[in-house]
Amino acid sequence: MMAAMPEVSRISTTSPKPREPFHVMVKASGAQCNLDCTYCFYLHKQDTLAQPDLPRMSEEVLEAHIRQYIQAQDSAQVVFSWQGGEPTLMGLDFFRRVVALQHKYAMPGQQIENDLQTNGVLIDDAWAAFLKEHRFLVGLSIDGPPDLHDLYRRTKGGTPTSGRVVRAAELFHQFDIPFNVLCVVNRTNARKPNDVYRYLRDQIRPRMMQFIPCIERTDFHRTAPGFWKSSEEAVTDWSIRAEDWGYFLRRIWEEWFRRDYGKVYVDQFENVISQLFGFGAQKCVTSERCGRALALEYN
């Protein structure tokens, strides 16, 4: 949670200004993924950014980033975020090297943390053991029960993925790995909020749920959100409608507040409560100031 900044009555002209914290999401495998999710905003970037068939972060870029990122943080805690595409495509040896370099460059008393966002398809016992040993926080992508999840989240061959994602969640519990769930709310699962929430709560049992509304223009493969030229361009048929997003959140809130408050964590709700009690926004999109997050491509 982001704490409110204290008011400053005067500015010293002799002491250097502390560096403000910032966050970097590392995309070590570029836009490459082993799934072909219909709504993916990033998969097509492999073509638009002219990335190779197998984009891979080099040893030189990896070491330079880890060294510079640690040195640039004026904080006792440094958090590395590994995203994609699908970061597990880099393999375990890459992440063993990550940990070794973090140990090499960590400053005395500095705590290094890692989080990993994954579709869960490649998670096995070896991955789970590594994530547990090195205290990774994991984000697992899942869109609800199998019939809803498999609607858009399929392999490149068109086969469903829910079974492997559930298996990943089971391994996380077996190895006592903290994990959150990232659920994309589209036009279909938005109409079944209780099915989605109860499945995640009772079957998947994550540390926290994060719901992201899926809204994409029909030309999203070619145009970034900030460069939309016309408000009249249609959205995709899987994009969530405003009234459905409101319905989805309201129905989940009603059940969550009635029986799960203090036991189940939903990031939208935690964010609203934090703001109501004067602790400020926990999410960039609801914050007065945004823009302290960067992305690092594989090259």
N, C-alpha and C positions, 0 to 999 in steps of 0.2 A: 504494500500500500504506500502511495506517495504521500508524505507528510506535508502539511502546509508550511510554506517558508515564513520565517519570522520577519517582522518589519525591521528595517535597518534605518536608524535615525541619522547616521553619518557614515561617510565612506572614507576609509583611510587612504591616504595618498602614498603611504610608505610600504604597506604590506601588499604582496601580490594577490590578485583576486583568485580564489580557489577555482579550479576547473570544474565546470558543471558535468555531472555524469551523463553519459550517453550510452546507447545500446546498439549493437550490431548483430544482424541476422546473417549468418554465413551460409551461402549456398554453394557448398563445395562441389556438388555434382551438377551445378547449373540448373536448367529446367528439366533435366532428364528424370523420368519416372517410370516405374514398372507397372503403373496403372494408366488407364485412359478415361478418367472421370469426365463425364459430359460437360460439366460446368467449370472445369479447371481454368482459372484465369491465367495460369502461368505456363502450362505445358507447351503451348504454341510459341512461347518466347524462344524456344530452342531454334526455331526458324527465323523469327523476326530479329533476333540478336545474332544470327548467323553462327550459332554455337555448333561445335563438331558433334558427331554422332555419340561420342563418349566424352562429354566435358568432365574434366577432372582437375581439381586444384593441385598445383604442383607443390613439391616440398618447399621450394623457395617462397612461394606466396603464403603458404601455411605458416611457416616459421616467422616470416616478416609480420604477418597479421597478429599472431599470438604475442610476439615481443612488443610490438607497437601498441596494441590494444591494452595490454597490462600496464605499460608505462604511461599511457595517456589517461588512465583512470585514477582520479584523486579520491580513492575509496578503499576501505578495508576489504570490500567484497567485489569481485569481478565476475560477471556472468557472461558465459559464452552460449550463444543460441545457434543450433545447427538445424538448418531447414533445407528445403529444396523447391521443386523436384522432390526426390526421395533420398534423404541423406544416407540411409543405410546401404545404398548402392555403392558407397565408397568402401565398404568392407570394414571388418573389425581391425585389421592392421592399421588402417588410416587413423582410427580413433585411439588406438593404443599410442600412436605417434603423437596425437593431439595431447593426450594426458602427459606424456613424457616431456613435451615442449612446455606445457603449462607449469610443470614442476621445475623445469629449468629456469624459467623467467619470472616465476612468482617472487614478489618482494617479501621480506621478512614480515610475518604476521598477516599476510594477505590471504584471504580465503577465495579460492577459485571454485566456481560452480558451473555446471553445464546443464543445458536442457536440449532435448531432441524432439522434433516434431516428425512423426512417422505414420505411414498408413498401416503399419503392423505386419505386412505380408511376409517380410523376411525375418521377423523375430523368432528366434529359436532359443534353446537352452544356453548356447554359447553367448548369444547377444544378451540374454537376460542376466547371466552371471557377470558379464562385463559391466552392464549398466548398474547393477547392484553394487559391485565392488567399488565403482568410482562415483557413486551417489548421483547419477544422472536423474533429473526430473524429466519425465517423458510426457509428450502430448500425443494422444492416439486419436486418429480421425475415424469417426463412426457417425452415421447419420440416423441411428435408431435401430429398430428391429430389422431382421434380415430382409423382409419384403420392401422396406423403405430404403435401407442402406444400399441394397443391390440394384435399385432402380437406376442410379447414376454412377455408382462406384464399382466399376468393372475392370477386368484386365484388358490388355490390348487385343486379346482374343475374344473378348466379350463374355467371359465367364464371371460368375459372382465372386465376391471377395469376403463376404460377411463371416464365413466359417474361419478363415485365417485371422481375421481381426479379433474375433472372439477368443481364439486360441492365444493370441498375443496378450489380451487382457488377463486370461487365466494364468499365463506365465508371469505377468507382472505381480499378480497376487501371490503366486507360489513363491516368488523370489523377494517379496515384500518391497517392491519398487514403487515409489510414489508416482502416480500418473494422473493426468487430466484428460478430459475428453473434449475434442473439438468437433462440434456438430454443425454442418452446413444446413441451414433451414431454407428449403426450396418450396415451390408452390404445392408440392404433394405432401411432404411430411409436416408442413405448417398446419395442415388441416387435421392432424392427429397429434396434438401436443401431449395429451396424457399418455398415449402409446409410446411416444418418444421418451418422455421424461421418466416414466415408470420403468421402461426397459433399461435405460441407462442407470437409473438409481438402484434397481433390484438385481439386474443381471450383470451389468458391467462394473458397477460400484467404483467409479473413479473418485479421486480426491476432490475434483472440481469439474463442473460442466461449463463449457463456453459455447454459446450459440451465436452463429454468424449468419446474418440474412444474405441470401444469394440474390443479387440484383445485377444483371448484365445486359448491356445493349446487344443487339443482334450482330453488331460488327466488333464484338469484344476481342476477336482473334487478331484484329488489325489496329485497334485504337485503344489507347490507355484512357482510364476514366477522366483524367484531367483535360483531355483533348477532345471530348465529345463536342461536336459542332452544332448539333441540333437537338432541341428538347423533344422533337417530334419523332425521332427514331424509335422504333419499337424495341421492347425488351424481349429477351428469349422466353420461350414458353415455360421454362422451369423457374424463371425469376419469381420471387415472392411478391405478392400484392401487399400494399400497406395495411389493409384491413386484416389480412391473414397474419401478418407479423404481430399486430396488436393482439389478435385473438390468441395466437400461440403463446405469447409472453403472459397474457392475463390468466389464461387457464393454468399454466404452470405455476405462476405466482400464487394463485388461490390454493393449490394443493401444497406447494412448498411452505407457504406461510402458516397454513393450518397444521401441518404435521411434521415438516422437515426443517423448520427454521433452527439454525444452530447446529444441525447435523449434516445437512447436505449443502454444498456451496455451489452457487450459480453466479458466474462472474457479473452478469448484468445486474442482478439483485444486490450483490455486495457493493457494486459501484454506486448504485442509487442510494443505498443506506449510508455509505461513506459520505456522499455529498449532503444528504439530509442532516447528518450530525456534524457537519462542518469540517470533515477531515479531507475534503477535496476529492477530485476525480481519480479513480484508479486506472481509468482507460484513456488513452490518448484522444480518442474520438469525442469524448465528453469533457475534455480538459480545456481550460481557457488557452493554454499554450501547448502546442503539439510540435513535433519535429525533432525530437532527440533520438530518433531511431533511424538507423541506416541499414542498407543491405550491401553485402560484399559478394560479388559474383566469383565464380571459380577462378577467373583470371585477373 
